[in-house]
Amino acid sequence: MGDVSTPSPSRKLVLCTASPGSGRDEYLDSVLTMATGKCVQLERLRVFDYIQQVGKAEGFEITKQRVLDLYLHNRDKMNEFRDAALQQIARKTEQSKSPCIVSTPSVFEWKGASMFGFEKQHVELLKPESIAIIVDDLIRIKERLLKDPQWKDKDFTLQMIAKWRRSGIDHVWELAHDFKPPIPVYIIAVEHDPDVLYDLLFSQKKKVYLSFPITGKGTAGLSKVFKFANRISNHLIVFNPLTIYDWNLVREWKSIVDKADINGKGIPKKLKCTIPYNRSGPRVWSCSSEEIRSIVIDARHQIVDRDYKMIDSSDCVVVHHKRKDISAGVMCEMVHANRANKEVYAYYPFEPSPWFEYYATQTDRDEEHFLQRLMSL
């Protein structure tokens, strides 16, 4: 099936959300630029802009620097502003002839209080066709927060950032699945091409989760995975878990701990982690070992939980497994896909084990034949 880039005349609305510092605005900028290049009308409505307007009408000067403290000291008023802002947006999107993206953070946790960007009544009000959660790796979120004037002079730890991100995803997932049928939720990393969100709005392409071995693959091997993803993305919406780079941090930490155990030496105070960003190129990060220690268990759990959620929101799973030894992660994802009633299409150029074969809907040993099969989905 080919790309369907002509928008449907029916109303389309995506609620786009993220935890603080995830790069939501930057990613949406790239989606809007793509739409403009295709001469497609696409409107973005920022909830905070409307909150500022509502607050100003009542004599409140609401800035990004002060909004969380204002919520702490006058929660009822801030919720009133948020509710009024979302009501205005709902009226505007109902009248709009263009597809709309409503953009708002999901959850703020500040000084022991939780502030929700939206709750169930707001989702009922907006009636989104889907919800997109924009995510990024923990280290780059921290850098983005430290550079943002909104968060000037505030102390951020990776532990706090990991909690924000996990809470944001869980909040949205639970809200969406409180509806019957559930509202589709898509987790999109900022490293994904803007085509992913654009195609969710404007195409009828199948949505696939790309599963592949990570352990033991160098930069060249992982680059081949991205090339494969690019080849099939003309025909499919591809959710690639490697666009979220927490795995690099977890792997580096494991390597350092293992070496310390073998050599009988302590863990260094600083560790360096190279992250091979697909869009912006490799980056070397220097991190406090103690800070990494504080989040590594949570990061591991988030990797698994997030990947399973991405499978749940896809139509099927595509396995690209060039390595002979079966990856434990790939095998677990195939099992999860089966339990979620998803088809699994696998490329594996060796005689498969009975377990691999059992959980694959179809297996190909020839890569070109496998590609042709995917093009016909």
Backbone torsions as a table, in degrees:
resi	resn	phi	psi	omega
1	MET	NA	134.6	-178.6
2	GLY	-86.5	177.9	-179.2
3	ASP	-72.0	135.4	176.0
4	VAL	-112.9	96.9	-172.5
5	SER	-101.9	-3.2	178.6
6	THR	-82.0	121.2	-176.9
7	PRO	-63.5	147.1	173.2
8	SER	-72.8	146.1	178.8
9	PRO	-71.0	-15.3	-178.8
10	SER	-73.8	159.1	-178.9
11	ARG	-60.7	136.8	175.7
12	LYS	-132.2	131.6	177.2
13	LEU	-143.9	127.3	173.9
14	VAL	-113.1	128.9	172.4
15	LEU	-89.4	116.1	-174.6
16	CYS	-110.4	124.9	-172.9
17	THR	-139.0	170.9	-179.5
18	ALA	-172.4	161.9	169.5
19	SER	-79.1	161.6	-177.0
20	PRO	-56.2	138.3	174.8
21	GLY	82.0	7.2	-174.5
22	SER	-81.2	-5.3	178.9
23	GLY	85.3	24.8	-178.2
24	ARG	-59.6	-47.4	-176.9
25	ASP	-64.1	-40.3	179.4
26	GLU	-62.9	-42.0	180.0
27	TYR	-67.0	-42.1	179.5
28	LEU	-66.2	-34.2	174.1
29	ASP	-55.7	-43.9	-178.0
30	SER	-68.3	-34.0	177.6
31	VAL	-68.3	-42.8	179.0
32	LEU	-65.9	-37.4	176.3
33	THR	-62.5	-41.3	178.0
34	MET	-62.6	-44.3	-179.8
35	ALA	-61.7	-42.6	178.6
36	THR	-61.4	-41.6	178.9
37	GLY	-63.5	-25.8	178.4
38	LYS	-96.4	7.5	-179.2
39	CYS	58.9	39.3	179.7
40	VAL	-110.8	131.4	177.5
41	GLN	-77.4	125.9	178.7
42	LEU	-145.5	127.0	-174.0
43	GLU	-112.7	134.1	174.4
44	ARG	-108.7	132.1	178.1
45	LEU	-121.5	115.2	-179.9
46	ARG	-89.0	123.6	-178.2
47	VAL	-62.1	-38.0	-177.7
48	PHE	-63.2	-35.9	177.3
49	ASP	-58.9	-41.4	-179.2
50	TYR	-72.5	-34.8	175.5
51	ILE	-61.3	-41.8	178.3
52	GLN	-60.9	-43.1	-179.6
53	GLN	-64.1	-44.2	-179.9
54	VAL	-63.9	-44.7	-179.9
55	GLY	-63.9	-40.8	-179.6
56	LYS	-61.8	-37.3	179.2
57	ALA	-63.5	-21.6	179.0
58	GLU	-106.1	11.6	176.2
59	GLY	86.9	14.7	178.1
60	PHE	-104.7	123.2	175.1
61	GLU	-92.6	99.4	-174.8
62	ILE	-97.1	116.8	176.8
63	THR	-112.5	160.7	177.9
64	LYS	-62.6	-32.8	-179.0
65	GLN	-67.6	-27.1	-172.3
66	ARG	-110.5	-6.8	-169.0
67	VAL	-63.3	-38.1	-178.0
68	LEU	-70.3	-42.0	178.2
69	ASP	-66.8	-35.1	176.3
70	LEU	-62.1	-40.9	178.1
71	TYR	-63.2	-40.5	-179.9
72	LEU	-60.6	-41.3	-172.2
73	HIS	-94.1	-16.3	-178.8
74	ASN	-147.3	63.6	-172.4
75	ARG	-61.3	-42.9	-178.3
76	ASP	-61.2	-40.4	-179.3
77	LYS	-67.6	-43.1	179.3
78	MET	-64.1	-39.6	176.5
79	ASN	-64.4	-35.7	176.7
80	GLU	-63.3	-43.9	178.3
81	PHE	-62.9	-44.6	179.4
82	ARG	-60.5	-45.3	-178.9
83	ASP	-62.3	-44.0	-179.9
84	ALA	-65.5	-38.8	179.0
85	ALA	-62.4	-45.4	-178.9
86	LEU	-68.8	-31.2	174.7
87	GLN	-65.3	-42.7	176.7
88	GLN	-61.2	-44.1	-179.5
89	ILE	-64.0	-41.9	179.4
90	ALA	-59.7	-43.1	178.6
91	ARG	-63.6	-41.2	-178.2
92	LYS	-67.2	-41.9	-179.1
93	THR	-68.9	-31.7	176.9
94	GLU	-64.5	-31.9	-178.4
95	GLN	-91.2	-14.2	-174.7
96	SER	-71.4	140.5	175.0
97	LYS	-91.5	-7.2	-179.2
98	SER	-104.2	149.8	170.5
99	PRO	-58.9	148.2	-173.4
100	CYS	-128.2	144.5	169.3
101	ILE	-115.5	118.6	174.6
102	VAL	-96.2	121.6	-171.4
103	SER	-113.5	126.2	178.8
104	THR	-159.4	148.4	171.8
105	PRO	-62.3	162.5	-179.1
106	SER	-94.9	-62.3	-176.4
107	VAL	-137.6	132.7	167.9
108	PHE	-109.4	133.8	171.4
109	GLU	-120.3	115.3	-171.8
110	TRP	-141.9	122.4	177.8
111	LYS	52.3	42.0	175.9
112	GLY	85.4	-2.6	-179.3
113	ALA	-112.0	148.1	176.8
114	SER	-108.7	130.3	177.1
115	MET	-117.7	122.1	-177.3
116	PHE	-97.4	130.9	177.3
117	GLY	-65.8	-30.1	177.8
118	PHE	-160.4	156.5	178.3
119	GLU	-130.4	-175.2	-170.7
120	LYS	-58.2	-40.5	-178.0
121	GLN	-64.0	-28.3	178.9
122	HIS	-75.6	-35.7	175.6
123	VAL	-65.5	-40.8	176.6
124	GLU	-61.8	-35.5	-179.8
125	LEU	-69.9	-44.2	-175.6
126	LEU	-78.7	-31.7	-178.1
127	LYS	54.9	55.3	179.9
128	PRO	-70.9	145.1	173.6
129	GLU	-70.0	-29.7	179.6
130	SER	-158.3	167.7	176.3
131	ILE	-124.7	131.0	178.0
132	ALA	-111.5	128.2	175.9
133	ILE	-105.8	119.5	180.0
134	ILE	-92.1	129.9	-177.0
135	VAL	-130.9	162.5	174.7
136	ASP	-150.1	170.7	180.0
137	ASP	-73.9	156.1	-169.9
138	LEU	-63.0	-39.6	-176.5
139	ILE	-66.3	-42.6	-177.3
140	ARG	-73.2	-30.2	174.2
141	ILE	-62.2	-43.1	-179.5
142	LYS	-61.8	-44.1	178.7
143	GLU	-61.2	-42.3	-178.7
144	ARG	-63.6	-40.8	178.9
145	LEU	-65.0	-41.5	-177.9
146	LEU	-67.7	-25.4	179.6
147	LYS	-89.2	-12.4	-174.6
148	ASP	-85.7	124.4	178.5
149	PRO	-56.0	-26.8	179.2
150	GLN	-58.1	-34.3	-173.8
151	TRP	-107.6	21.1	-178.8
152	LYS	-55.9	135.7	175.7
153	ASP	67.5	11.9	177.2
154	LYS	-101.0	144.1	-174.8
155	ASP	-95.4	118.3	-179.4
156	PHE	-114.2	135.2	172.5
157	THR	-113.2	156.2	175.9
158	LEU	-61.2	-31.3	178.9
159	GLN	-63.3	-43.2	177.9
160	MET	-65.0	-42.6	-178.3
161	ILE	-64.7	-41.4	178.4
162	ALA	-63.1	-39.5	179.0
163	LYS	-66.1	-42.6	177.7
164	TRP	-57.8	-47.2	-175.7
165	ARG	-65.7	-44.4	179.5
166	ARG	-63.7	-44.5	-179.7
167	SER	-62.2	-40.0	-179.8
168	GLY	-63.2	-45.5	179.6
169	ILE	-65.0	-46.1	-177.9
170	ASP	-63.5	-40.8	180.0
171	HIS	-60.3	-47.6	-178.5
172	VAL	-66.6	-43.5	-177.9
173	TRP	-61.4	-44.4	-179.7
174	GLU	-66.0	-41.7	178.2
175	LEU	-60.5	-49.2	-175.8
176	ALA	-62.8	-34.5	-177.6
177	HIS	-89.0	5.2	172.4
178	ASP	-86.7	-5.8	177.3
179	PHE	-97.0	154.1	177.8
180	LYS	-123.8	112.5	-5.2
181	PRO	-71.1	163.7	179.9
182	PRO	-62.1	147.1	174.0
183	ILE	-76.0	129.9	178.7
184	PRO	-59.2	134.9	177.2
185	VAL	-121.2	129.0	-179.4
186	TYR	-120.6	128.0	176.4
187	ILE	-94.8	119.2	-174.5
188	ILE	-124.6	120.5	176.8
189	ALA	-79.0	149.2	178.8
190	VAL	-63.5	-19.2	176.7
191	GLU	-77.8	-11.7	172.9
192	HIS	-67.3	149.5	173.8
193	ASP	-64.9	150.9	177.8
194	PRO	-61.4	-17.8	177.2
195	ASP	-55.0	-30.4	-174.1
196	VAL	-62.3	-54.1	179.1
197	LEU	-69.5	-37.6	178.2
198	TYR	-59.2	-46.2	-179.0
199	ASP	-68.3	-32.2	175.7
200	LEU	-61.7	-32.9	178.2
201	LEU	-78.4	-41.4	-163.8
202	PHE	-118.5	-2.0	-177.4
203	SER	-121.6	168.8	175.2
204	GLN	-110.3	21.6	-179.4
205	LYS	-63.7	149.8	172.3
206	LYS	-68.9	147.1	178.7
207	LYS	-102.4	124.7	-177.4
208	VAL	-126.5	145.0	172.7
209	TYR	-98.3	128.6	-177.9
210	LEU	-94.5	118.4	-178.8
211	SER	-111.9	135.5	-177.5
212	PHE	-162.3	159.3	177.8
213	PRO	-70.9	141.3	177.0
214	ILE	-110.6	-46.1	-177.3
215	THR	-58.3	131.0	177.2
216	GLY	88.8	-9.2	177.9
217	LYS	-87.4	127.7	174.1
218	GLY	-83.3	-173.4	-179.3
219	THR	-59.0	-40.0	-179.0
220	ALA	-64.5	-41.8	-179.7
221	GLY	-65.8	-41.0	179.3
222	LEU	-70.7	-30.9	175.9
223	SER	-61.5	-36.2	177.9
224	LYS	-65.5	-33.6	177.4
225	VAL	-64.3	-43.8	178.6
226	PHE	-63.6	-38.5	178.2
227	LYS	-63.8	-40.6	177.1
228	PHE	-63.5	-43.3	178.7
229	ALA	-60.3	-40.4	179.3
230	ASN	-65.1	-36.6	-178.9
231	ARG	-63.7	-39.8	-175.9
232	ILE	-89.3	-9.9	-175.8
233	SER	-72.9	-13.8	173.8
234	ASN	-69.6	-20.9	-176.3
235	HIS	-117.1	-16.4	-174.9
236	LEU	-137.2	153.3	169.4
237	ILE	-88.2	116.7	-171.1
238	VAL	-106.7	121.1	171.8
239	PHE	-97.2	110.6	-174.9
240	ASN	-106.2	110.7	-176.7
241	PRO	-65.2	-18.2	-178.5
242	LEU	-74.2	-4.7	176.5
243	THR	-81.3	-1.9	174.3
244	ILE	-115.4	115.0	-161.8
245	TYR	-98.0	21.6	176.6
246	ASP	-60.1	-29.4	-178.2
247	TRP	-58.1	-37.3	179.6
248	ASN	-61.2	-40.6	179.5
249	LEU	-67.2	-45.3	179.5
250	VAL	-62.3	-43.4	-179.2
251	ARG	-65.2	-42.1	179.5
252	GLU	-64.4	-41.1	178.3
253	TRP	-62.6	-43.7	179.3
254	LYS	-61.0	-42.4	-179.3
255	SER	-62.2	-42.7	-178.8
256	ILE	-67.3	-43.3	179.2
257	VAL	-64.7	-43.4	179.5
258	ASP	-61.5	-43.8	178.8
259	LYS	-63.8	-39.9	179.0
260	ALA	-63.3	-39.6	179.0
261	ASP	-66.2	-41.1	-177.9
262	ILE	-70.0	-43.0	-174.9
263	ASN	-87.3	-9.5	-179.0
264	GLY	70.8	21.7	179.8
265	LYS	-108.9	161.3	179.6
266	GLY	-76.3	167.2	177.7
267	ILE	-81.0	131.5	179.9
268	PRO	-61.7	154.7	-178.6
269	LYS	-68.4	-27.8	179.0
270	LYS	-123.0	144.9	172.3
271	LEU	-128.3	149.4	177.6
272	LYS	-108.7	136.9	-178.3
273	CYS	-132.4	124.1	176.9
274	THR	-95.5	125.1	178.2
275	ILE	-114.0	117.5	-176.3
276	PRO	-85.6	72.0	-178.4
277	TYR	-56.1	133.4	-176.5
278	ASN	-70.6	-36.7	-174.2
279	ARG	-91.7	-35.3	-175.5
280	SER	-109.6	-2.6	178.1
281	GLY	93.1	170.1	-176.0
282	PRO	-66.6	149.6	-179.3
283	ARG	-140.3	134.5	177.4
284	VAL	-100.3	124.6	180.0
285	TRP	-109.8	140.0	173.0
286	SER	-108.3	123.1	-172.5
287	CYS	-129.3	151.6	172.9
288	SER	-70.7	126.1	-179.6
289	SER	-61.0	-37.5	-179.8
290	GLU	-64.7	-37.4	179.5
291	GLU	-69.8	-38.4	177.2
292	ILE	-64.6	-41.7	178.7
293	ARG	-56.3	-36.1	-175.1
294	SER	-71.3	-18.9	-175.0
295	ILE	-120.3	-3.9	-169.2
296	VAL	-66.1	-36.8	178.9
297	ILE	-66.7	-45.5	178.5
298	ASP	-61.7	-42.3	-179.8
299	ALA	-61.7	-41.9	177.8
300	ARG	-59.7	-47.9	-178.4
301	HIS	-64.3	-38.5	179.6
302	GLN	-65.1	-36.4	178.9
303	ILE	-58.0	-49.8	-177.7
304	VAL	-66.8	-49.2	-177.5
305	ASP	-61.6	-42.4	-178.6
306	ARG	-66.2	-42.6	179.9
307	ASP	-64.5	-39.3	176.5
308	TYR	-63.8	-39.4	177.6
309	LYS	-64.7	-38.1	177.9
310	MET	-64.8	-36.5	175.2
311	ILE	-64.6	-44.3	-178.4
312	ASP	-60.3	-30.9	-177.7
313	SER	-93.8	4.0	178.1
314	SER	-99.2	163.9	176.3
315	ASP	-81.0	-32.1	-179.3
316	CYS	-160.5	172.8	178.9
317	VAL	-114.1	134.3	176.5
318	VAL	-111.6	119.5	-179.3
319	VAL	-101.7	125.6	175.7
320	HIS	-118.5	100.1	-168.7
321	HIS	-126.6	85.7	-178.8
322	LYS	-79.3	-21.0	-177.9
323	ARG	-79.1	142.1	-177.4
324	LYS	-69.7	-46.1	179.8
325	ASP	-69.4	127.0	-175.5
326	ILE	-71.4	131.6	177.4
327	SER	-74.3	132.1	177.5
328	ALA	-62.5	-40.2	179.9
329	GLY	-62.6	-45.0	178.8
330	VAL	-61.8	-43.4	-179.0
331	MET	-61.6	-42.3	178.6
332	CYS	-63.8	-38.9	179.5
333	GLU	-67.5	-35.6	176.4
334	MET	-65.4	-42.0	178.4
335	VAL	-63.5	-45.0	179.5
336	HIS	-61.3	-41.8	179.2
337	ALA	-60.5	-42.0	177.8
338	ASN	-61.6	-42.5	-179.9
339	ARG	-66.8	-28.7	178.6
340	ALA	-88.5	8.1	177.9
341	ASN	63.9	39.4	177.2
342	LYS	-107.0	142.7	175.0
343	GLU	-76.3	148.9	-178.3
344	VAL	-125.0	116.7	177.9
345	TYR	-107.0	122.7	-170.5
346	ALA	-123.3	135.8	167.8
347	TYR	-105.7	120.2	-179.8
348	TYR	-149.5	105.7	-170.8
349	PRO	-81.7	34.6	179.5
350	PHE	-138.7	170.4	174.7
351	GLU	-67.8	120.4	-174.0
352	PRO	-75.8	152.8	171.6
353	SER	-72.5	159.5	179.2
354	PRO	-61.3	-30.4	179.9
355	TRP	-69.3	-46.9	179.0
356	PHE	-60.9	-45.4	-178.2
357	GLU	-65.7	-36.7	-177.3
358	TYR	-64.0	-40.4	-174.4
359	TYR	-91.7	-3.8	175.5
360	ALA	-94.4	132.7	175.8
361	THR	-67.1	-45.8	176.4
362	GLN	-144.5	142.5	-179.8
363	THR	-123.9	134.3	176.5
364	ASP	-119.8	139.3	174.5
365	ARG	-98.1	-14.9	179.3
366	ASP	-103.7	121.6	-173.0
367	GLU	-66.7	-40.1	-179.4
368	GLU	-66.6	-39.3	176.4
369	HIS	-64.1	-38.8	177.4
370	PHE	-61.5	-43.9	178.6
371	LEU	-61.3	-42.3	179.3
372	GLN	-63.8	-36.4	178.0
373	ARG	-63.9	-43.0	-179.5
374	LEU	-65.8	-35.8	-179.4
375	MET	-64.4	-21.8	-177.0
376	SER	-94.2	0.6	-179.4
377	LEU	-64.6	NA	NA
